[in-house]
Structures are given as C-alpha cells and as structure tokens.
Amino acid sequence: MEQYSNTPDIISISSHHKIEILSPSELDTLKKGTYQLLAEVGVKYPSEKALKIFDDHGADVDWESCIVRIPPDLVDKAMATAPRDIVLGGREPRFDLTLDGSKSYLTTDGCGVHVIDLHTREKRASSKADVAMMARVADAIPMVSFFWPMVSAQDHGLTAPLHECHAGLTSTLKHVRGGTTVHPDLAPAVVEMASVVAGSEKERRLRPPVCANICGIAPLAHDEHGIETALIYAEAGIPTSFMAMPTMGSTAPASVLGAIVQGDAESVSAMVLMQLAYPGAPVFHSIITSLMNPRTGGYIGDMPLPVNFLAVQMAHAWDVPSLGGGSFSSDAADVGWQSAFESGFGGAQIPLAGGDLCGYLGLMNSSMVIYPEQIMLDAEIAMNVYETYKTFEFKDLDLNLDVIREVGPQGHYLRQKHTRTHMRDFHYSPFFHQQDQEGNLREPREIALENFKELEKNHHPEPLPESSLKEMDQILAAADKIASKLGS
C-alpha cells in the first residue's frame, strides 16, 4: 500500500488583541458615506441580469448607462440576509475554517504569473504544475490554513482558472479558493468539482470545499462576466468575497478615507446584488488598497498606512466576514531587506486587525512572482507572530520560585530537571543559528530553499479517490470543449 504524507493541523492566529482605529461614531459616518455613494452616485453593472434584479427590487436603474443607484433601505434589507458566520470546508473536517471573527486564518497569496524555477532559478511563465506544487507544499505548512492558487495556469488558456481549482483540490486537503471570474458558461464547472470533492450537493452547501473571489473595477464598477459568474456561485452556495482594489491617486482619491469609502461601496454593492438574488448566500467583504507611485505612476501595494485595520472594521460593521487585515505580500523584486521589512511589518498587523482571512504568503514583486523559498520565510514570520500574540498563560509561578530558590545566587540551571523539561517549550527558528561545516552561519534564504525542496520532494498528501479524479477530469474536458467554442 502506497504511503502518503500526514498533513499537519493548521495553526490560526487569535484575534483577542484586535484594535479598532475608528470610533463607533466615525464608523457610522463612514458607512453613511457608503450609503450616499450607492444612492446618489451609483455603481455600474454592465449586465442585463444584474440590472433586472435591481429593477425588480425597486432600485433606480439607468438601462442605457448601466448605472444603478441603490437606496439605503434596500441596502439594509439585502445585507440583513447575509450570514455572519461562514464555514469553508476542508477535505477533512479538521481543516474546516469557521469565519466568526474569533481568529485569523492565513492564506497563500494569489494570483501571480511568473515563477523563479526551483531548479534553474530562472524566471519563467507559470503553469498548472506550479499551482499543484505550491498546493502540496502549502499542505505541509501548519501556518497556511487556506490555499489560494498562487500563480495562473497559463498553459490552459480560457479554462486556466478551472485548472487552478483542479490543481488545488487534488493537491491539498485544505480549503481551496477555486472560483474566480470566468465566462459564465464555465462557472458551473467549479460548482461541479466542488460537489465531487464534497460528495454531494447537500454536503457542498454545508461545507463547501471551494470559495470564490470576484474583483470589482475601480472606481464604482463591476465586470460583466465577474458579476454574472458570482451569481452562479451564489445560487450554488459557493462563498464569495468581493474584492475592491482602489489605487489612491489613480482609481481612487489620494486619501485613505476616500479609498476606503469607495472600496466599501464597491464591495457592498456586489454583496447587495447577491442577497437580492439569493438571500442568505455566503459572501464576504474585501478592500485591498494600494497607492499610485507619484514618480512613475506604478503600483505600490505595501505602505505603512492603517488601511488593513479600516477595511476589516468596515467589513465587520456590515456583519460579514472580512478578507484582509495584515499581509506578508511584498513589492520587492527579490528576497532581501525590503521583502523582510514588508513581510514582518505586515504580518505583525494580523492579530491587531483581526481579519477572518488574511496573510497572503509566498509571492513577491506586488504578488506577481513566486520565489519558492519566500513561502517558507513568510511561514516562519507567521509562526513568530503566532507565538508572540497567542494567549499568555499565567501559571507555574510557584514552581519557578522553587527552582530559583534551589539554584540561589550565582548558580546555574543546567542540571535542573525543570530545565530539561521545559527547554523545548520555545519555538526555535530553523533559519537562524545554523552553521556550515566551517562553522560559519548559514544564510536563512539558503536554508529556506533547502527546506522547500525537501517538502516538494517528499510531501504527498492523500489523493482523492480514483473515481472522483476521473469525474473531475471529465468536468475539465467538457469545460475545455465549451472554451474552444467560446474562443472560436
């Protein structure tokens, strides 16, 4: 019988240290700003399906411009049906994630387009094999709770997102972000694969093994395929986050509050549509704010600004889960001082922001490139964040006083049983204090790459049943045929 690797239990980060930047009155004022944007400015939905849903529910629909103005009472009516606590299912129940605000589950980052090849160390376009490789390695890392396909399956054309979903579901026991914007004719394939992995439609709805992410188009617009794909996911009970990505200075005001209120309107407008169409559909809120580089017009994703905290507060003010709140992602082009600073600073914000899903481990260069060793380095930072912020247990003071009395002034603790018992209670980083044969300290990056290669070679989680794998292959084959007709 073939031996498979054990997937370790996941480690989440407690939110008991969460801080709130906005006062209740400030939060209420910001929400009022969102109501004003939705009711007075409106949001563009270039989709007849979406426009009809809004028209049927009494919103102000301009069919020519595709702009919908949503009155506050309709926003409140819709958002009242959105569930606060959402379960994201793993292949085994021990990998289920309950998004109830009590903890932060860390995700891999997505979705880049290049890989630093593990063997040649040359940069190349990403492929489905890279998605599967990163899913297997992420499966072995306890700090990763949730697998977001980290790069695109560029060897599969229009059906690339479906193959990314497939690579994730067949390579990890953890929950997979399997849905994104595709042509609406292809979206049912994601639902079908989720049903195969879950075992039935009923179980898929109770413990969905995949979720989806749909990005808006800043400012104040949605994509036709994205919003219609989201409606298919909503009908099927696939949890979906609606990610606003305002860039201050270009697609959003050059202001933190301006970007947050605009992003909130974009995310909420999509959630309202889902609730009007399918009340109770599992949705969550996301605002990922960036800054336009004032010198080049380029993208700056990592800035020492309070946007992560504000985005989470806004999500929870609407009583829905949040995707966001502290990130290991770095704008650095290579592993070095900048990536270490941005990963460390962003990671330290996670327990303070208290987002339900966050982290984004493993990508570089503004979430565009995989350096295989980076996910190991990010996971080590995450472990240190966990150890620093976990609930402190005040216990055994008397026992410590006893051993101090026994050793006394100018003694030592090397012979004490207490030392032998407790020296392994601490987390010792595998990347520090290692020496080579000449006694020189090894570079942490070198050790991280070595550890990645070991996991890539040796970690093989238990696969899906053969019958399930065949069924998923058939789903992909049918989707490929649909895609070929769409592309012709």
C-alpha positions, 0 to 999 in steps of 0.5 A: 500500500502506497504511503502518503504524507500526514498533513499537519493541523493548521495553526490560526492566529487569535484575534483577542488583541484586535484594535479598532482605529475608528470610533463607533461614531466615525464608523457610522459616518463612514458607512453613511458615506457608503450609503450616499455613494450607492444612492446618489452616485451609483455603481455600474453593472454592465449586465442585463441580469444584474440590472433586472434584479435591481429593477425588480427590487425597486432600485433606480436603474439607468438601462442605457448607462448601466448605472444603478443607484441603490437606496439605503433601505434596500441596502439594509434589507439585502445585507440583513440576509447575509450570514455572519458566520461562514464555514469553508470546508476542508477535505477533512473536517479538521481543516474546516475554517469557521469565519466568526471573527474569533481568529485569523486564518492565513492564506497563500497569496494569489494570483501571480504569473511568473515563477523563479524555477526551483531548479534553474532559478530562472524566471519563467511563465507559470503553469498548472504544475506550479499551482499543484506544487505550491498546493502540496507544499502549502499542505505541509505548512501548519501556518497556511490554513487556506490555499489560494492558487498562487500563480495562473495556469497559463498553459490552459488558456480560457479554462486556466482558472478551472485548472487552478481549482483542479490543481488545488483540490487534488493537491491539498486537503485544505480549503481551496479558493477555486472560483474566480471570474470566468465566462459564465458558461464555465462557472458551473464547472467549479460548482461541479468539482466542488460537489465531487470533492464534497460528495454531494450537493447537500454536503457542498452547501454545508461545507463547501470545499471551494470559495470564490473571489470576484474583483470589482473595477475601480472606481464604482464598477463591476465586470460583466462576466465577474458579476454574472459568474458570482451569481452562479456561485451564489445560487450554488452556495459557493462563498464569495468575497468581493474584492475592491482594489482602489489605487489612491491617486489613480482609481481612487482619491489620494486619501485613505478615507476616500479609498476606503469609502469607495472600496466599501461601496464597491464591495457592498454593492456586489454583496447587495446584488447577491442577497437580492438574488439569493438571500442568505448566500455566503459572501464576504467583504474585501478592500485591498488598497494600494497607492499610485507611485507619484514618480512613475505612476506604478503600483505600490501595494505595501505602505505603512498606512492603517488601511488593513485595520479600516477595511476589516472594521468596515467589513465587520460593521456590515456583519460579514466576514472580512478578507484582509487585515495584515499581509506578508505580500511584498513589492520587492523584486527579490528576497532581501531587506525590503521583502523582510521589512514588508513581510514582518511589518505586515504580518505583525498587523494580523492579530491587531486587525483581526481579519477572518482571512488574511496573510497572503504568503509566498509571492513577491514583486506586488504578488506577481512572482513566486520565489519558492523559498519566500513561502517558507520565510513568510511561514516562519514570520507567521509562526513568530507572530503566532507565538508572540500574540497567542494567549499568555498563560499565567501559571507555574509561578510557584514552581519557578520560585522553587527552582530559583530558590534551589539554584540561589545566587550565582548558580546555574540551571543546567542540571535542573530537571525543570530545565530539561523539561521545559527547554523545548517549550520555545519555538526555535527558528530553523533559519537562524543559528545554523552553521556550515561545516566551517562553522560559519552561519548559514544564510536563512534564504539558503536554508529556506530553499533547502527546506522547500525542496525537501517538502516538494520532494517528499510531501504527498498528501492523500489523493482523492479517490480514483473515481472522483479524479476521473469525474473531475477530469471529465468536468475539465474536458467538457469545460475545455470543449465549451472554451474552444467554442467560446474562443472560436 
